[in-house]
């Protein structure tokens, strides 16, 4: 048997040295790779850190700007003094609501297709109080009957599409509902005459009532004048309320009382025919027993600083024979009213002042009592000079204005086309409700 040869020692040592060298090289390469990655990362960080800071700063600024924009939007909405008119719902195109002494009616704008909305028994001692279109479907109003022991009054809501009638509140027998207005279907305010001694303004929200103010009744009476006004109206956001009744609890009181819920904000003296122009702005007509120079001119009260000023250009200046600013209404950033031009003979004149353009439009012909029906149509009463016989009654419309009504018409202001309305003059005199004219004005 042959013997196995052993490998020389020096060759074995060389192999071990080579293996160790390879391991060192591998570790060294790995270390260099790691070091290179760290170095590259540090270089990249130093190169972009300024950009990162700028990006983060920009993001912070964008978030801050968004918060400011939201705050500004909320502020603008709260203090917005421009009413944006909503588009007419299909149901309300060409529709009107009016009342006789006993019930409410819905019809086409010319009086055709009349529908009786309520079914109250005709009684000479009954009357309807302040119908108001609250939303597309719901009308709110009051109804009173005079009994031997005084009035019995109830507040209702009516669905004008289904004719469903809901009783909201039955007032205490003997208490008279004087005025009523709605902010929404669950929130309203009303003026209550307690027997013959006191009047109260009450705010109701979801059935919870708050006394806003009260007045002692002043005995006595007087004849009516054209500047008389009876209005109770919420601001656009429902946070404020104004009240005026020139024939009511104080006899001859041309003061607009302005309230928040639970506090009085201010009193506007020598004022009548107020309307909300925005949440913090009231337009009114100046009237005074002591100063005749500015009677009939329009003023604006800013409730944020309680300052008022005349609205320049909103009242005719070409003739000193114009008296009026009656039945003021606000539509599409315009104030619309009418008055009487007494020159060679009396003529009714509708005035349409645009707050944006500062233009004042005066109608041709002799027209009064404008009611906005649509963007291009108004309901108007045509007038002629009243005769001596017609002006014989001291408190009559003819005596107070020198005018006699000669029919009621729909006037298209774009085409000039006129369509006569087949509705009793007395009913139209009490007021008309349209989508753009949601109250009956007295």
C-alpha positions in Angstrom: 0.0 0.0 0.0 1.4 3.4 -1.0 1.7 6.2 1.6 -0.5 9.5 1.3 1.6 12.5 0.7 1.1 15.5 3.1 0.6 19.0 1.7 3.5 21.4 2.4 2.9 23.7 5.4 3.8 26.9 3.4 1.1 26.3 0.8 -1.6 25.8 3.5 -0.6 29.1 5.2 -0.8 30.9 1.9 -4.4 29.7 1.4 -5.4 30.9 4.8 -3.8 34.3 4.2 -5.7 34.6 0.9 -9.1 33.8 2.5 -8.5 36.4 5.3 -7.5 39.0 2.7 -10.7 38.4 0.8 -12.8 38.8 3.9 -11.1 42.1 4.8 -11.6 43.4 1.3 -15.4 42.4 1.4 -15.8 44.1 4.8 -13.9 47.2 3.6 -16.1 47.4 0.4 -19.3 47.1 2.5 -18.1 49.8 4.8 -17.2 52.1 1.9 -20.7 51.5 0.4 -22.4 52.3 3.7 -20.2 55.4 4.1 -21.0 56.5 0.6 -24.7 56.1 1.1 -24.5 58.1 4.3 -22.4 60.8 2.6 -24.8 61.0 -0.3 -27.8 61.3 2.1 -26.1 64.1 4.0 -25.2 65.9 0.8 -28.8 65.5 -0.5 -30.2 66.7 2.8 -28.1 69.9 2.8 -29.0 70.5 -0.8 -32.9 70.3 -0.3 -33.4 71.4 3.3 -34.0 75.0 2.3 -36.6 73.8 -0.3 -38.3 71.7 2.4 -38.5 74.6 4.7 -39.9 76.7 1.9 -42.5 74.0 1.1 -43.5 73.7 4.7 -43.8 77.4 5.1 -45.9 77.6 2.0 -48.2 74.8 3.3 -48.6 76.7 6.6 -49.3 79.9 4.7 -51.9 78.1 2.5 -53.6 76.7 5.6 -53.6 80.1 7.3 -55.0 81.7 4.1 -57.8 79.1 3.9 -58.7 79.7 7.5 -58.8 83.5 6.8 -60.8 82.9 3.7 -63.4 80.9 5.6 -63.5 83.6 8.3 -63.9 86.3 5.7 -66.6 84.3 3.9 -68.5 83.9 7.2 -68.1 87.6 7.9 -69.2 88.6 4.4 -72.2 86.3 4.7 -73.1 87.7 8.1 -72.8 91.4 7.0 -73.9 90.9 3.4 -76.0 93.9 2.4 -77.0 92.6 -1.0 -80.0 90.3 -1.4 -79.5 87.6 -4.0 -82.9 86.8 -5.5 -83.5 83.1 -5.9 -84.9 81.7 -9.2 -88.6 81.3 -9.4 -89.7 77.7 -8.7 -91.8 76.2 -11.5 -94.9 76.2 -9.4 -94.7 79.9 -8.7 -94.2 81.1 -12.2 -97.1 83.5 -13.0 -98.9 82.7 -9.7 -100.3 85.1 -7.1 -102.0 84.9 -3.7 -104.5 87.4 -2.4 -107.3 87.5 0.2 -110.8 88.8 0.7 -112.1 89.5 4.2 -112.5 85.8 5.0 -110.3 83.5 3.0 -107.1 83.1 0.9 -107.0 82.5 -2.8 -104.4 81.2 -5.3 -104.7 82.2 -9.0 -102.8 82.9 -12.2 -101.3 86.3 -12.4 -104.4 87.7 -14.4 -106.9 86.3 -11.8 -107.9 83.2 -13.9 -108.0 79.6 -12.5 -108.8 80.8 -9.0 -108.4 78.3 -6.2 -109.8 78.9 -2.7 -107.0 77.8 -0.3 -109.0 78.1 3.0 -112.5 77.2 4.0 -113.3 79.7 6.8 -117.0 80.6 7.4 -117.7 84.1 6.1 -118.4 86.3 9.1 -118.4 90.1 9.0 -116.5 90.2 12.3 -113.6 88.0 11.1 -110.3 89.1 9.4 -107.0 87.5 8.2 -103.7 88.8 9.7 -100.4 89.2 7.8 -100.3 86.3 5.3 -96.6 85.6 4.4 -95.1 83.1 2.0 -92.5 81.3 4.2 -91.1 79.0 1.5 -92.1 77.4 -1.7 -94.9 75.3 -0.1 -95.9 77.0 3.2 -97.9 80.1 3.9 -98.2 81.5 7.4 -101.0 83.7 8.6 -103.4 84.5 11.5 -107.2 84.5 11.7 -109.4 86.3 14.2 -113.1 86.3 15.0 -114.7 89.0 17.1 -117.0 87.4 19.7 -119.1 89.1 22.4 -116.2 88.8 24.9 -113.6 90.0 22.5 -111.4 88.5 19.7 -110.5 84.8 19.3 -107.3 84.5 17.2 -105.3 81.6 15.9 -101.9 81.3 14.1 -101.9 78.9 11.1 -99.6 77.3 8.6 -101.0 76.4 5.2 -99.5 74.1 2.5 -100.5 76.0 -0.7 -100.1 73.0 -2.9 -102.2 70.5 -0.9 -104.3 73.0 1.1 -103.4 71.2 4.3 -104.0 73.6 7.2 -102.1 73.3 10.5 -103.0 75.1 13.8 -99.8 76.5 15.3 -101.1 78.4 18.3 -104.5 79.4 19.7 -104.3 82.7 21.5 -106.1 83.4 24.8 -109.6 84.6 24.2 -109.7 88.3 24.3 -106.2 88.8 23.1 -106.0 90.3 19.6 -103.3 89.2 17.1 -102.1 92.6 15.6 -99.1 91.6 13.6 -97.3 88.4 12.6 -94.1 87.5 10.7 -92.1 84.4 10.0 -88.3 83.6 9.8 -89.0 79.9 9.0 -91.7 77.4 9.5 -90.8 76.9 13.2 -89.8 80.5 14.1 -92.1 83.5 14.1 -92.8 86.7 16.0 -96.1 88.4 16.7 -97.6 91.5 18.3 -100.4 90.9 20.8 -102.9 93.4 22.1 -103.7 92.3 25.7 -107.3 93.5 26.2 -107.1 97.2 25.7 -104.3 98.0 28.1 -101.0 96.6 26.7 -99.3 95.5 23.5 -96.6 92.8 23.6 -94.0 91.7 20.9 -93.3 88.0 21.3 -90.7 85.8 19.7 -91.5 82.0 19.3 -88.9 79.4 18.3 -90.1 75.8 18.2 -92.8 76.6 20.6 -90.5 78.4 23.2 -91.6 82.0 23.6 -89.6 85.1 24.6 -91.0 88.5 25.4 -89.2 91.0 23.2 -90.9 94.2 24.4 -94.2 95.6 25.7 -96.1 98.9 25.5 -98.9 100.6 27.3 -101.9 101.3 25.0 -102.6 105.0 24.5 -106.4 105.7 24.2 -107.7 107.8 21.3 -107.7 107.6 17.5 -107.2 109.5 14.3 -107.8 109.3 10.6 -105.4 107.5 8.4 -102.7 109.1 6.3 -100.6 107.7 3.4 -97.5 107.6 5.5 -99.0 105.1 7.9 -97.2 101.8 8.1 -97.7 98.5 10.0 -94.8 96.1 9.6 -93.0 93.4 11.6 -90.1 91.8 9.7 -87.1 89.5 10.4 -83.7 90.3 9.0 -82.3 88.0 6.3 -80.5 85.8 8.8 -83.3 85.9 11.3 -81.2 87.4 14.1 -82.9 90.8 14.1 -86.4 92.1 13.9 -87.9 95.5 13.3 -91.4 96.7 14.3 -93.5 99.7 13.3 -97.1 100.5 13.8 -97.9 104.2 13.2 -101.6 103.7 14.0 -101.1 101.4 17.0 -100.3 101.5 20.6 -98.9 105.1 20.8 -101.3 106.8 18.5 -99.0 108.7 16.1 -95.6 106.9 16.4 -93.3 107.2 13.4 -90.5 105.1 15.0 -89.0 101.9 13.8 -88.0 99.7 16.8 -85.1 97.3 16.0 -84.5 94.3 18.2 -82.2 91.3 18.6 -83.7 88.3 20.3 -84.0 89.5 23.9 -82.6 93.1 23.5 -83.4 96.4 21.8 -80.8 97.5 19.3 -82.0 101.0 18.5 -85.0 103.2 17.7 -85.1 105.0 14.3 -87.2 108.1 14.7 -89.1 110.1 12.1 -89.3 107.0 9.9 -91.9 104.9 8.1 -92.0 102.2 5.4 -88.9 100.4 6.6 -87.4 97.4 4.6 -84.4 95.2 5.2 -81.6 95.8 2.7 -79.3 93.3 4.5 -78.7 91.8 7.9 -77.3 95.1 9.2 -79.0 97.7 7.0 -82.5 99.2 7.0 -83.8 101.5 4.4 -86.7 103.8 5.5 -88.7 106.9 4.4 -88.2 110.1 6.3 -91.4 111.6 7.8 -91.7 114.4 10.4 -94.4 116.7 11.8 -91.9 119.4 12.4 -89.6 119.3 9.3 -91.1 119.2 5.8 -87.9 119.7 3.8 -86.9 116.0 3.6 -90.3 114.3 3.9 -90.5 111.3 1.6 -86.7 111.0 1.0 -85.0 107.7 1.6 -82.4 107.0 4.2 -80.3 104.0 5.2 -79.5 103.0 8.8 -76.3 101.1 9.3 -76.8 98.9 12.4 -73.1 98.2 12.9 -72.4 101.8 13.9 -76.0 103.2 14.3 -75.3 105.9 11.7 -77.8 106.9 9.0 -77.5 108.9 5.8 -79.7 110.0 2.9 -79.6 107.8 -0.2 -78.6 110.4 -2.7 -80.4 110.1 -6.0 -83.1 107.7 -4.8 -85.8 110.4 -4.7 -87.0 112.5 -7.7 -85.3 115.9 -7.7 -86.7 117.4 -10.9 -89.9 118.5 -9.4 -90.9 119.9 -6.0 -94.4 118.6 -6.6 -93.7 114.9 -5.9 -94.8 113.3 -2.7 -94.6 109.7 -1.8 -92.2 106.8 -1.2 -95.2 104.6 -0.4 -95.3 100.8 -0.3 -91.5 100.4 -0.4 -90.2 97.0 -1.4 -86.7 95.6 -2.1 -85.9 93.5 -5.1 -82.6 92.6 -7.0 -80.6 95.3 -5.1 -83.3 97.9 -6.0 -85.8 99.8 -4.0 -89.2 100.2 -5.6 -91.9 102.6 -4.4 -94.5 105.0 -5.7 -95.7 108.5 -5.1 -97.9 111.3 -6.6 -96.7 113.9 -9.0 -99.1 116.9 -8.6 -98.3 119.2 -11.5 -101.1 120.3 -13.9 -103.0 117.3 -12.5 -102.2 114.3 -10.2 -100.3 111.4 -11.6 -99.1 108.2 -9.9 -95.4 107.6 -10.5 -93.5 104.4 -9.7 -89.8 104.9 -8.8 -87.2 102.2 -9.2 -83.8 103.0 -7.7 -80.8 100.7 -8.4 -78.2 100.7 -5.6 -75.5 99.3 -7.9 -75.8 101.7 -10.8 -77.3 104.7 -8.8 -79.9 105.1 -11.5 -83.5 106.1 -10.8 -86.2 105.0 -13.2 -89.6 106.7 -13.3 -92.4 105.1 -15.2 -94.4 106.7 -18.0 -98.1 107.1 -17.5 -99.9 107.1 -14.2 -99.2 103.9 -12.2 -99.0 103.1 -8.5 -98.6 100.1 -6.1 -95.9 98.1 -7.9 -95.6 94.4 -7.1 -92.7 92.4 -8.6 -94.0 89.4 -10.5 -90.9 88.4 -12.4 -87.7 90.0 -13.7 -89.7 91.7 -16.5 -93.2 91.9 -15.1 -94.9 94.1 -12.5 -98.4 94.2 -11.2 -99.6 97.8 -11.2 -102.7 99.9 -10.7 -103.5 102.4 -13.3 -104.8 105.8 -12.1 -106.6 108.9 -13.3 -107.2 112.2 -11.4 -109.9 111.8 -8.8 -113.1 113.8 -9.2 -114.4 116.2 -6.5 -117.1 113.7 -5.6 -114.5 111.0 -5.1 -112.4 113.2 -2.8 -115.3 114.1 -0.6 -114.5 111.4 2.0 -111.6 112.7 4.2 -109.9 109.3 4.8 -110.5 107.9 1.4 -107.7 106.8 -0.9 -108.9 109.4 -3.5 -108.9 112.2 -0.9 -105.4 111.3 0.4 -103.8 111.0 -3.0 -105.9 112.9 -5.5 -106.0 109.7 -7.6 -108.7 107.3 -8.7 -107.9 103.7 -9.6 -108.7 102.8 -13.2 -108.0 99.1 -13.3 -105.1 96.7 -12.4 -102.7 95.4 -14.9 -99.6 93.2 -15.5 -97.0 95.4 -17.2 -94.1 93.9 -19.1 -91.3 96.5 -18.7 -89.4 95.0 -21.7 -92.2 95.1 -24.3 -94.7 97.6 -22.7 -97.5 95.0 -23.1 -100.4 95.4 -20.6 -102.7 92.6 -19.4 -105.7 93.5 -17.2 -106.3 91.6 -14.0 -109.8 90.3 -13.3 -109.7 90.6 -9.4 -111.7 92.9 -7.2 -110.0 96.2 -6.6 -110.6 95.9 -2.8 -108.7 92.6 -2.7 -105.8 94.0 -4.6 -105.7 97.1 -2.4 -105.1 94.8 0.5 -102.0 93.4 -1.2 -100.7 90.6 -3.4 -98.2 87.8 -2.7 -95.8 86.6 -5.4 -92.5 84.7 -5.2 -90.6 88.0 -5.1 -93.2 89.8 -3.0 -93.9 87.5 -0.1 -95.8 89.9 2.3 -99.2 91.6 2.0 -98.5 95.4 2.6 -101.3 97.5 4.1 
